Every structure is written in C-alpha cells, then in structure tokens.
Amino acid sequence: MKVETLTSNKGLVLKGPMLLKPKVLSDPRGFFFESWNQNLWEGLMESHGLLPKQFVQDNHSRSSIGVLRGLHYQLPPSPQGKLVRCVVGEIFDVAVDIRRSSPNFGQWAGVNLSAINHQQLWIPEGFAHGFLTLSESAEVLYKTTSFWSRDCECSIRWNDPEVGIHWPLHEGSIHLSEKDSQASLLDELSDAEVFL
C-alpha cells in the first residue's frame, strides 16, 4: 500500500490526513485488493509517529449527484477519526483542519475517491469532513474511531468563505440537508466548538 500526505489549499502539508492507495490485483475477470488490514494499519500509524487507532463503527451512505454531506466532526469525549472510501461512483472528499493551535487551522485538502481508484482517505480527529457526489450516485463506506454521538456532533458550513473550499460543482447544483445548510461558519465557533 502506498501512502501520500495531503497538501492544503495554501500549499502546505496537512499533518494528519493521509491518502491510502492499495495494491490492486486485476485481470480480465475483475480485481482484488485488501481494503482493510489491522497489521498494516498499525504499522502505518507507527511509521508516522502516531498511536494506532481502533475502529468501532462502520457506516455506509448512498447519495445522488450533487449531494453534499458535511462538513461534520465530533468533539471530545467522542472525537471521530474516519477512514473513507467510495465503493460505487465517485466523490470529492474534503478534510478541514479545525485544530486552533495548528499552523494550518482552517485550511483544507480534497481528493477524488472512486470505485475505480480504490483509494481511501484517513481523516484524523481534529478535522472536519465532507464530500460531494460527482457521479449519478455514489456509495461511501467509512470506519470511525468513536461511536456517533448527537451531543458531540458539530458542523461547519460547506461554503464558509474563510475556508474557501473549491467544490467541483457550482452552487446551484448542490443538494444539502437542512442541518448542513444552517451550519456555523468557522470564525463563529468558540474554543469549546473546535479542537485546541
């Protein structure tokens, strides 16, 4: 498996998120790859000086073209790291640094995840996450390091001008939940609503 760090919208390396590119074996019959291996995961974390994270929940979503989900995160005591992959269609997946002490606070990085490229994005605690469906439909699977908690869940508005995410579709093509359309802007959040 190959691993790449991500560069933020300001050209700086975002410490934490990683793009995982599995070794895919393919022939005329189809393909095979390991989508999850605990030993490789622990080695990857340790090689980057991180404590290995245990996953406790798997989620599966289906979205139509133009559906944007996010930007979501959970605060302590139930912060979530996510390992995201797209198994049907294609999405534009985004991580936003919301660690106030980080030199990259408010910066973002985005990658295309698809059923064709088989790549996965690791989004650690301290980052907000969102994605936009680029294909007619997309199914996204992701592992989380904590259980979902309504009390710890927070959101940042998808089109926050300070964050400035360059989503691949223009605004008229975006479909949001009511909750996501009413999310706060990053500069409206108190220290209690971000990671310090």
C-alpha positions in Angstrom: 0.0 0.0 0.0 1.3 3.5 -0.9 0.6 6.4 1.4 0.6 10.1 0.5 0.3 13.1 2.7 -2.0 15.9 1.5 -1.2 19.4 0.6 -3.6 22.1 1.8 -5.2 24.8 -0.3 -2.4 27.1 0.7 0.3 24.6 -0.5 1.3 23.4 3.0 1.5 19.8 4.1 -1.5 19.0 6.3 -0.2 16.8 9.2 -2.7 14.1 9.9 -4.8 13.2 6.9 -3.3 10.6 4.5 -4.4 9.2 1.2 -4.1 5.4 1.1 -3.5 3.7 -2.3 -3.9 -0.1 -2.1 -2.2 -2.5 -4.3 -4.9 -3.8 -6.7 -4.5 -7.1 -8.5 -6.6 -7.1 -11.6 -7.1 -9.2 -14.7 -9.9 -9.8 -17.3 -12.0 -11.5 -14.5 -12.0 -8.4 -12.2 -9.9 -7.2 -9.3 -8.9 -7.9 -5.8 -7.3 -5.8 -3.0 -7.2 -5.7 0.8 -9.4 -2.9 1.8 -8.6 -3.3 5.5 -5.7 -5.0 7.3 -5.1 -4.3 11.0 -1.4 -5.1 11.0 -0.8 -2.7 8.0 -2.8 0.0 9.7 -0.9 -0.3 13.0 2.4 -0.2 11.1 1.3 2.9 9.1 0.3 4.7 12.2 3.5 3.9 14.0 5.7 4.8 11.0 4.1 8.3 11.1 4.7 8.6 14.8 1.0 8.2 15.7 -0.7 5.9 18.1 -2.7 3.2 16.2 -6.5 4.0 16.2 -9.1 1.2 16.7 -12.2 1.4 14.7 -15.6 0.8 16.4 -18.2 1.5 13.8 -18.7 1.1 10.0 -21.0 3.5 8.1 -22.5 3.2 4.6 -24.2 6.1 2.8 -25.7 6.4 -0.7 -26.0 9.8 -2.3 -27.3 11.2 -5.6 -25.3 13.5 -7.9 -24.8 17.0 -6.3 -25.5 15.8 -2.8 -23.0 17.4 -0.4 -22.6 16.0 3.1 -20.7 18.0 5.7 -18.6 19.5 7.0 -19.0 17.2 10.1 -16.9 16.4 13.1 -17.3 15.2 16.7 -15.7 16.9 19.8 -14.4 15.1 22.9 -15.3 13.0 24.7 -16.2 11.2 21.4 -14.0 12.7 18.7 -14.0 10.6 15.5 -11.3 9.7 13.1 -12.6 8.4 9.8 -11.2 6.1 7.1 -13.3 6.9 4.0 -13.7 5.1 0.7 -16.1 5.2 -2.2 -17.3 1.8 -3.5 -19.8 2.9 -6.1 -19.4 6.1 -8.2 -17.1 9.0 -7.4 -17.0 11.7 -4.7 -14.8 14.8 -3.9 -13.8 14.2 -0.3 -12.5 17.0 1.9 -10.7 17.4 5.2 -10.6 20.7 7.0 -8.1 21.4 9.9 -10.1 22.6 12.9 -7.2 22.4 15.4 -7.0 26.0 16.6 -3.3 25.5 17.7 -2.4 24.2 14.2 -0.5 26.4 11.8 -2.9 25.0 9.2 -6.1 26.0 11.1 -8.9 26.5 8.6 -7.0 25.0 5.7 -8.4 22.2 3.6 -7.4 19.4 1.2 -9.6 17.5 -1.2 -9.2 14.3 -3.2 -11.4 12.3 -5.6 -12.3 8.9 -4.2 -14.0 6.4 -6.6 -14.9 2.8 -7.2 -12.2 2.9 -9.9 -9.2 4.3 -8.0 -10.0 2.3 -4.7 -8.2 5.0 -2.7 -9.1 5.7 0.9 -8.7 8.9 2.9 -7.7 8.9 6.6 -9.2 11.9 8.4 -8.0 12.1 12.0 -9.6 13.6 15.0 -9.3 17.4 14.8 -10.5 17.6 11.1 -14.0 18.3 9.7 -15.1 16.0 6.9 -17.4 16.4 4.0 -17.9 15.1 0.5 -19.7 16.0 -2.8 -21.2 13.3 -5.0 -19.8 13.7 -8.6 -21.4 10.6 -10.3 -25.1 9.9 -10.8 -24.9 8.1 -7.4 -22.2 7.2 -5.0 -21.9 4.8 -2.1 -19.4 5.7 0.6 -18.1 3.4 3.3 -16.2 4.7 6.3 -14.8 3.4 9.5 -14.9 5.5 12.7 -12.8 5.5 15.8 -15.7 6.5 18.1 -19.4 5.9 18.1 -21.7 8.6 16.7 -22.8 11.0 19.5 -25.5 13.6 19.0 -24.1 15.6 21.9 -20.6 15.7 20.4 -21.6 16.3 16.8 -20.8 19.7 15.1 -20.8 21.1 11.6 -19.1 23.9 9.7 -20.9 25.4 6.7 -19.8 23.9 3.4 -19.3 27.2 1.7 -17.6 29.1 4.5 -15.7 31.9 2.7 -12.8 31.8 5.2 -12.2 28.1 4.5 -12.8 28.6 0.8 -13.3 25.0 -0.5 -13.3 24.8 -4.3 -16.1 22.3 -4.7 -16.2 20.8 -8.3 -19.8 21.8 -9.0 -21.3 25.3 -8.9 -23.6 26.3 -6.1 -26.8 25.7 -8.0 -26.0 22.0 -8.3 -25.5 21.4 -4.6 -28.1 19.5 -2.5 -27.9 19.8 1.3 -29.7 18.6 4.3 -31.4 21.3 6.3 -28.9 20.8 9.2 -25.9 21.2 6.9 -27.3 24.4 5.2 -27.6 26.0 8.7 -24.1 25.0 10.0 -21.9 27.7 11.6 -19.0 29.5 10.0 -15.6 28.6 11.4 -15.0 32.1 12.8 -18.3 31.9 14.7 -17.2 28.8 16.7 -15.9 29.2 20.3 -12.9 27.4 21.6 -15.3 24.8 23.0 -16.5 24.0 19.5 -13.1 23.3 17.9 -10.0 21.4 18.8 -7.4 23.4 20.7 
